[in-house]
């Protein structure tokens, strides 16, 4: 299990392979970029790596033809690099979700109404979220679902269905 920054994940995956060790390798979503981690580790070394994710990987060829607004935005505004950075995709998803909240507010942009609408997102799917992952804010934990994915040497492949997190349906606000 690896939870850390992308640069270290690539080093650890490569070091394990260099020592002939092929464990089941699970990485956090932040350290799961195909471009910045898995290619840097060597795709042959990273084949079989597993992650739990809710966002699309901008460098995954599976999303190359995606018509989602997130992809065209990143193409337009990341000319100097960073398009494959998970933080850029996360930032876009957060901004897109905020736009949805403001749409739900209509003309009433009072703090009270913004907070009410932010707490009233139901089954909203931002374009950068993996298929089947929906945002529900009734518990103030907007993302309560993940997908297990496994790297096949080229792309992330889903393992099973969308999973609910431990917080799904909890009553803590």
JOURRA-V959490 format. One record per residue. RES is the residue in three letters. PHI is phi in whole degrees, -180 to 180 (none if undefined). OMEGA is omega in whole degrees, 0 to 359 (none if undefined). Layout:
BEGIN
res->(RES/RES)
phi->(PHI/PHI)
omega->(OMEGA/OMEGA)
END
This chain:
BEGIN
res->(UNK/UNK/UNK/UNK/UNK/UNK/UNK/UNK/UNK/UNK/UNK/UNK/UNK/UNK/UNK/UNK/UNK/UNK/UNK/UNK/UNK/UNK/UNK/UNK/UNK/UNK/UNK/UNK/UNK/UNK/UNK/UNK/UNK/UNK/UNK/UNK/UNK/UNK/UNK/UNK/UNK/UNK/UNK/UNK/UNK/UNK/UNK/UNK/UNK/UNK/UNK/UNK/UNK/UNK/UNK/UNK/UNK/UNK/UNK/UNK/UNK/UNK/UNK/UNK/UNK/UNK/UNK/UNK/UNK/UNK/UNK/UNK/UNK/UNK/UNK/UNK/UNK/UNK/UNK/UNK/UNK/UNK/UNK/UNK/UNK/UNK/UNK/UNK/UNK/UNK/UNK/UNK/UNK/UNK/UNK/UNK/UNK/UNK/UNK/UNK/UNK/UNK/UNK/UNK/UNK/UNK/UNK/UNK/UNK/UNK/UNK/UNK/UNK/UNK/UNK/UNK/UNK/UNK/UNK/UNK/UNK/UNK/UNK/UNK/UNK/UNK/UNK/UNK/UNK/UNK/UNK/UNK/UNK/UNK/UNK/UNK/UNK/UNK/UNK/UNK/UNK/UNK/UNK/UNK/UNK/UNK/UNK/UNK/UNK/UNK/UNK/UNK/UNK/UNK/UNK/UNK/UNK/UNK/UNK/UNK/UNK/UNK/UNK/UNK/UNK/UNK/UNK/UNK/UNK/UNK/UNK/UNK/UNK)
phi->(none/-124/-131/-178/-86/-54/-60/-71/-61/-60/-64/-68/-62/-65/-62/-60/-66/-61/-93/73/-97/-123/-75/-69/-108/-115/-121/-71/-60/-59/-106/-117/-64/-61/-69/-91/-116/-69/-68/-65/-79/96/-58/-66/-80/-91/-58/100/-60/-118/-141/-114/-136/-125/-108/-73/-94/-60/-96/-80/-60/-62/-105/-57/-95/-60/-91/-61/-59/-59/-69/-68/-62/-63/-60/-75/-107/-121/-61/-89/109/93/-60/-89/-79/-59/-64/-67/-67/-61/-60/-64/-61/-65/-66/-63/-68/-64/-60/-62/-60/-66/-61/-65/-72/64/-89/-96/-99/-67/-56/-59/-73/-60/-65/-62/-71/-64/-89/-121/-73/-131/54/-82/-121/-65/-66/-90/-81/-62/-54/90/-87/-127/-97/-133/-109/-65/-115/59/-123/-61/-109/-119/-134/-141/-120/-80/-130/-128/-80/-101/100/-135/-147/-82/-114/-65/-113/73/-93/-61/-109/-84/-80/-63/-89/-60/77/-73/-101/-75/-111)
omega->(178/174/182/185/184/183/180/179/179/180/183/179/180/181/178/180/179/179/179/182/182/179/167/187/179/179/175/184/181/182/185/181/177/185/188/182/190/175/179/178/187/184/177/178/185/179/181/178/182/172/171/189/171/181/173/176/183/181/179/180/178/183/182/181/181/180/180/181/181/185/180/177/180/178/184/191/180/181/183/181/179/181/182/182/180/179/179/179/178/179/178/180/179/180/180/178/177/176/178/178/181/175/180/180/185/181/181/181/176/178/182/182/177/179/179/181/178/179/185/176/180/176/177/179/175/186/181/178/175/178/179/178/182/179/174/187/180/178/181/170/191/181/181/180/178/170/169/181/176/182/182/182/180/190/174/178/179/174/178/185/173/180/173/178/179/184/182/177/178/185/181/178/none)
END
